[in-house]
Amino acid sequence: MKFSKTSLLTVLVCSVFIVLMSACERNVCNNITCFNGGSCNMGICNCPLGYEGEQCQKEARLRYLGVYSGYTRCDDGGYLIDSVLIEKDPKRINYVYVSFKSILPKVLHGYVSNSASTYEIVIPNDSAVYYLKRYSLTLQGDKMLKMQTYESKEDPADTFYHSCMFNGSKQ
């Protein structure tokens, strides 16, 4: 009888312990700090626009900043030695200024995509026929910048009119 009571008590204590332990779920966000307004969800920081990194500690645009040297080729024409300077916009967290030696003094203004290494700048043309001029920049390995620019009519059914490609590396 004593053995039965001891066994029953042991089973009861173990059952209560197991129930209590399984009811206590560990919060995976307890030891995670997300900076710059980021929030933790299931142990991963969700970063606000303009920030990246495991803890949202980096400005996304910083990887783009600098001077890139390379060449530009438009349509089926020849290659032109060119350079691009990308600088911070001091007033807006996710925006940059882009200067091309080949199109100076024009300075383009664009924003960095938050979760990719691309951003796009749309510049309307002031001609009688309305065209859109788009610049799409891609950064590869934080060193190689590829930029494609093309013009098209506002109507998406129209084919593009003019296309250029810049390939360069960060100095």
N, C-alpha and C positions, 0 to 999 in steps of 0.2 A: 504494500500500500504506500509505504514511504517512497519507493521508487516511482510509482505512478504519479504521486503529488509533485515530486521533484521534476519529473519529465514534463508534466503538464505545465508547471510553473516556468520551466525553461522554454517550452514551445510558446507560451503566452508572452513572455518577455521578448523573445526573438521576433515574434509576430508584430508586437507593438513597435519595436526598434525598426523593423523593416518598413512598416507603414509610415513611421515618422521620417525616416531617411528618404523615402521615395516622395514624400509630400514636400520636402525641402528642395526646391530646384535652385541651382546656383545661377545667379544673374551674370551672364557672360559679358555684360557691359560695365560691371563694377570697377574693374581695373583698367578701363580704356578711357583715355582723354581725347576728345575731338576738339581741335582748335578752330578758330575763325568762324564760329557759328555752326560747325559740323555737329551731327547727331549720331549716336551709336544705335545700331539695329543688328541684333544677333551677332554681336562681337565685331562688327565692321563699321567704320565711320562712313557716313554719307556726307560728302562735302558739298558746301554751297557753291554756286557759280563763281568761278574764278580761283578756286583752290583745289589742290590735289595732294596725294600722299596718303600713307596709312593713317595719319592723324590729322589730315587736312592742314598740314603745317606749311605747305609750299604754295606760292602763287603760280597758277598754271602758265601764265605768260612769261615767267622768268626764263624758261628753257628756250624761248625763241629769241630773246634779246641778243643783239650783237651785229657784227658785220659778216656778210656772206659774199664770197668772191666766186665767180663762175662765168657762165655765158647764157645768152638769150638767143632763141631761134624762133622766128615768127613764120607761120605757115610753112612753106617749103623753101624759105630763103636761107641765107647764110647765117653763120654764128657771129654774135656780137659779144665781145668781152664786156661783162657787166658786174655790178655789185649792188647789194641790197643792205640797207641799214634798218634794223628794227629796234624801236625805242618804246619805253613806257609812256602811256598817257597818264600824266600825274593826277588827273581828276577822276578817272574811272578805273576801277580795280582790274577789270578784265580786258581793257582796250590797249591797243598799240598803234604806233605810227610806223608806216612802212615807206621808205624812200628808195627809189630805184635810180641809179646813176643815169640809165638810158632815158628816163622820162622826167628828170628834174626840170623844173622846180616843183612838180606836182608831188604832194605827200598824201599817201592813202591812209585812211583811218579804218581800223577793223577790230574785231573782237576774237578772242581765242575760245575755241570750243572747249568745254569743260572736261569731257571724258575722252577726247581724241587728240591727235596731234595735228589737227587741221583747223583752219578757220577760213572764212570767206568774206570778201569785201564786195559790196555791190555799189557801183557808181553809175548814176544815170548820165546819159549823154545829152547835151543841149541842142542837138541838131533838129531839123524839121521833122525827120522820121525818128521816132523814139526807139532808142536802142538801150540795152542793158550791157554794161561792161562788168564782168565778174573776174575776180582774182581769187584763186583757190590755192592756198599755201599748205604744203605738207612737210613736216619735219620728220626725218628718219634718223633714228639713233642719236637724237639731240645734236647732230652735226651737219647732216645733209638737208638742204632746203630745196624743195621743188615747188615751183610756182607755175600754174597754168592760168592764162588769161584768155578770155574769149568774149566776143561781142555777139549779141543776138537781138532780134526784134523782141518786143514785149510779148508778142504772141508765141506761146511755147511750141506751136506747130511749125514755126519757122526754123530753119536750120541755122547753125551759127555762121557768122560772117567772117570772123577773123580770129586766129588763135596763135598765142605765143607760149613758149615754155622757157622758164629759167631753171637752171641746175647750178647749184653752188654749195660750197662748204664753209662752215664757220671758221673764222680766223682766230 
